[in-house]
């Protein structure tokens, strides 16, 4: 498998020549540059020149912004991720929700929210953990692939704040409720990133894509193609790496021979890995003779 690592501290930048068409709808009008890794996570590390039409970009932007601003917004500020928002206009505070719980972790009462400076809040990364994509599992059925929220949280800082709330409220055990994840938006975001990366490596005519309808909100069966993957990267990873992208072919299971992309964000935090089945190889007689 081919592994690509992106580390913002190295100021890497790669520009990929335009395919001449939109990589989502194949249109040729009003093409704009596409960030394979969204600017909010990777800056200008990988830019696919004139690869998305404005119409498709407008359909993608709402869920992509939902992920980047709401789900990952505070985390991005905490790790000083790229932002087009001027520093003076960026949020400085965040709200944390506290709950009183018993010895078994069951909620006893809601203790409400409290506002903290982002600099004083625990570092928290909210993602979603998934089983393998449904098409990769022999006995899979719709509905068995929902998965569950996953969070990395700086437990030291969170425990310190929880103890203060416990003292204020007379509670014995206090837990911090972490941020929510919109599952569908996040899975579409994974599909869009994986598809763009696959096209950049294989070419627009290099495979038969599976994901364009899901990316453009025309299909809602995301778990068929988007799922969890092996936690360990296929090669040794630099601890400073912020984004891992791996392109290869599924090696076993009912999806044998399909093109797949493995993604992982901030792997040093032990974050979940994802494998997105992006498409299938074209029949030999339909493959382009040369070029992209």
Secondary structure, DSSP 8 states (H G I E B T S, - for coil): -EEEEE-GGGT--EEE---SS-TTT---SSEEEEESS-HHHHTTSEEEEEEEEHHHHHHHHHHHHIIIIIISHHHHHHTT---SS-GGGS--EEEEEEEEE-TTS-EEEEEEEEEEEGGGS--EEEEEE--S-GGG-TT--TTS---EEEEEE-HHHHHHHHHHHHHHHT-S-EEEE-----HHHHHHHHHHHHHHHHHHHH-TTSSEES-HHHHTTS---GGGTEEE--SS-SS---TT--EEEEEEE--SSTTTTEEEEEEEESGGGT---EEEEEEE---GGGS-SS--
